[in-house]
Amino acid sequence: MDYAAIWAEAWTAGVMAGLACRPTPMVILGSSDRRVIDVVNDGMCGFAWVKVRPANSKMARWLKSQNLGYKAYDGGWDVSVHDFGQSWERKSAAARAIADVLVKHGIDATSHNRID
């Protein structure tokens, strides 16, 4: 397998998904008067990543050789989505698209996210 080509396809799909995502704006209200203080158009803040299992799979070893990601404490190899600022929704969309492409190529991959 050409892991560089697979990763390029997956990352491109992730970037396109993140760009196409239209996050729900986050409204920040005052604590006492509940007036709108600010609106964050990119939505909630958070993180997203793709997990490749197992951490010693050929794809995970290729990612490691490229300095992409890190060994996950719960097993597997994690690659964080650093694009799209703090937008949880955009990062999550990108991680899902990346995992979908990897799975299409027979790689055990899942997307994960958390709100900050």
C-alpha positions as a Markdown table, in Angstrom:
| # | Residue | x | y | z |
|---|---|---|---|---|
| 1 | Met | 0.0 | 0.0 | 0.0 |
| 2 | Asp | 1.1 | 3.6 | -0.7 |
| 3 | Tyr | 0.5 | 5.1 | 2.7 |
| 4 | Ala | 1.6 | 8.5 | 1.6 |
| 5 | Ala | -1.1 | 8.5 | -1.1 |
| 6 | Ile | -3.7 | 7.2 | 1.3 |
| 7 | Trp | -2.9 | 9.8 | 3.9 |
| 8 | Ala | -2.9 | 12.6 | 1.3 |
| 9 | Glu | -6.4 | 11.4 | 0.1 |
| 10 | Ala | -7.6 | 11.2 | 3.7 |
| 11 | Trp | -6.2 | 14.6 | 4.8 |
| 12 | Thr | -7.6 | 16.3 | 1.7 |
| 13 | Ala | -11.1 | 14.8 | 2.4 |
| 14 | Gly | -10.7 | 16.0 | 6.0 |
| 15 | Val | -9.8 | 19.6 | 5.0 |
| 16 | Met | -12.7 | 19.7 | 2.5 |
| 17 | Ala | -15.2 | 18.4 | 5.1 |
| 18 | Gly | -14.0 | 21.0 | 7.6 |
| 19 | Leu | -14.3 | 23.8 | 5.1 |
| 20 | Ala | -17.8 | 22.6 | 4.1 |
| 21 | Cys | -19.0 | 22.4 | 7.7 |
| 22 | Arg | -21.3 | 25.2 | 8.8 |
| 23 | Pro | -21.0 | 25.3 | 12.6 |
| 24 | Thr | -23.8 | 26.4 | 14.8 |
| 25 | Pro | -22.8 | 29.8 | 16.2 |
| 26 | Met | -22.1 | 29.9 | 19.9 |
| 27 | Val | -23.8 | 32.7 | 21.8 |
| 28 | Ile | -22.1 | 34.0 | 24.9 |
| 29 | Leu | -24.5 | 35.5 | 27.5 |
| 30 | Gly | -23.8 | 37.7 | 30.4 |
| 31 | Ser | -23.9 | 35.9 | 33.8 |
| 32 | Ser | -26.2 | 38.3 | 35.6 |
| 33 | Asp | -28.4 | 39.9 | 32.9 |
| 34 | Arg | -28.3 | 37.2 | 30.3 |
| 35 | Arg | -27.6 | 39.7 | 27.5 |
| 36 | Val | -25.7 | 38.6 | 24.5 |
| 37 | Ile | -22.1 | 39.6 | 25.0 |
| 38 | Asp | -20.6 | 37.9 | 21.9 |
| 39 | Val | -21.3 | 35.4 | 19.1 |
| 40 | Val | -18.6 | 32.9 | 18.0 |
| 41 | Asn | -19.4 | 32.0 | 14.5 |
| 42 | Asp | -17.2 | 28.9 | 14.5 |
| 43 | Gly | -19.3 | 27.4 | 17.3 |
| 44 | Met | -18.1 | 25.6 | 20.4 |
| 45 | Cys | -14.4 | 25.1 | 21.1 |
| 46 | Gly | -13.0 | 21.6 | 21.1 |
| 47 | Phe | -10.7 | 18.9 | 19.8 |
| 48 | Ala | -10.9 | 16.1 | 17.3 |
| 49 | Trp | -8.5 | 13.3 | 16.3 |
| 50 | Val | -8.3 | 10.1 | 14.3 |
| 51 | Lys | -7.3 | 6.8 | 16.0 |
| 52 | Val | -5.5 | 4.1 | 14.0 |
| 53 | Arg | -5.4 | 0.7 | 15.5 |
| 54 | Pro | -3.3 | -1.1 | 16.4 |
| 55 | Ala | -0.4 | 1.3 | 17.1 |
| 56 | Asn | 2.0 | -1.2 | 15.5 |
| 57 | Ser | 0.0 | -1.4 | 12.2 |
| 58 | Lys | 1.7 | -0.5 | 9.0 |
| 59 | Met | -0.3 | 2.7 | 8.7 |
| 60 | Ala | 0.4 | 3.7 | 12.3 |
| 61 | Arg | 4.1 | 3.0 | 11.8 |
| 62 | Trp | 4.1 | 5.1 | 8.6 |
| 63 | Leu | 2.4 | 8.0 | 10.5 |
| 64 | Lys | 5.0 | 7.7 | 13.2 |
| 65 | Ser | 7.8 | 7.8 | 10.6 |
| 66 | Gln | 6.3 | 11.1 | 9.3 |
| 67 | Asn | 6.1 | 12.6 | 12.8 |
| 68 | Leu | 2.3 | 12.6 | 12.5 |
| 69 | Gly | 0.5 | 11.8 | 15.8 |
| 70 | Tyr | 1.4 | 10.0 | 19.0 |
| 71 | Lys | 0.8 | 6.8 | 20.8 |
| 72 | Ala | -2.6 | 6.9 | 22.5 |
| 73 | Tyr | -2.7 | 6.0 | 26.2 |
| 74 | Asp | -5.7 | 3.8 | 25.5 |
| 75 | Gly | -4.1 | 2.0 | 22.6 |
| 76 | Gly | -3.7 | 2.8 | 19.0 |
| 77 | Trp | -2.1 | 5.8 | 17.3 |
| 78 | Asp | -3.8 | 9.2 | 17.4 |
| 79 | Val | -3.5 | 12.0 | 14.9 |
| 80 | Ser | -5.0 | 15.3 | 16.0 |
| 81 | Val | -6.8 | 17.7 | 13.7 |
| 82 | His | -5.0 | 21.0 | 14.2 |
| 83 | Asp | -6.7 | 23.0 | 11.4 |
| 84 | Phe | -9.9 | 25.1 | 11.9 |
| 85 | Gly | -8.8 | 27.0 | 14.9 |
| 86 | Gln | -10.9 | 26.0 | 17.9 |
| 87 | Ser | -14.0 | 24.9 | 16.0 |
| 88 | Trp | -15.2 | 21.6 | 17.5 |
| 89 | Glu | -17.7 | 21.0 | 14.7 |
| 90 | Arg | -15.2 | 21.7 | 11.9 |
| 91 | Lys | -12.5 | 19.6 | 13.5 |
| 92 | Ser | -15.0 | 16.8 | 14.1 |
| 93 | Ala | -16.1 | 16.8 | 10.5 |
| 94 | Ala | -12.5 | 16.6 | 9.3 |
| 95 | Ala | -11.7 | 13.7 | 11.6 |
| 96 | Arg | -14.8 | 11.8 | 10.4 |
| 97 | Ala | -13.8 | 12.3 | 6.8 |
| 98 | Ile | -10.2 | 11.2 | 7.4 |
| 99 | Ala | -11.3 | 8.1 | 9.3 |
| 100 | Asp | -13.9 | 7.3 | 6.5 |
| 101 | Val | -11.1 | 7.4 | 3.8 |
| 102 | Leu | -8.8 | 5.2 | 5.9 |
| 103 | Val | -11.5 | 2.7 | 6.5 |
| 104 | Lys | -12.3 | 2.6 | 2.8 |
| 105 | His | -8.6 | 1.5 | 2.3 |
| 106 | Gly | -9.0 | -1.3 | 4.9 |
| 107 | Ile | -7.3 | 0.6 | 7.8 |
| 108 | Asp | -8.9 | 0.3 | 11.2 |
| 109 | Ala | -9.6 | 4.0 | 12.0 |
| 110 | Thr | -12.1 | 5.9 | 14.1 |
| 111 | Ser | -12.8 | 9.5 | 14.7 |
| 112 | His | -13.0 | 11.0 | 18.2 |
| 113 | Asn | -13.7 | 14.4 | 19.6 |
| 114 | Arg | -14.4 | 16.4 | 22.8 |
| 115 | Ile | -15.7 | 19.8 | 23.6 |
| 116 | Asp | -13.3 | 22.0 | 25.5 |
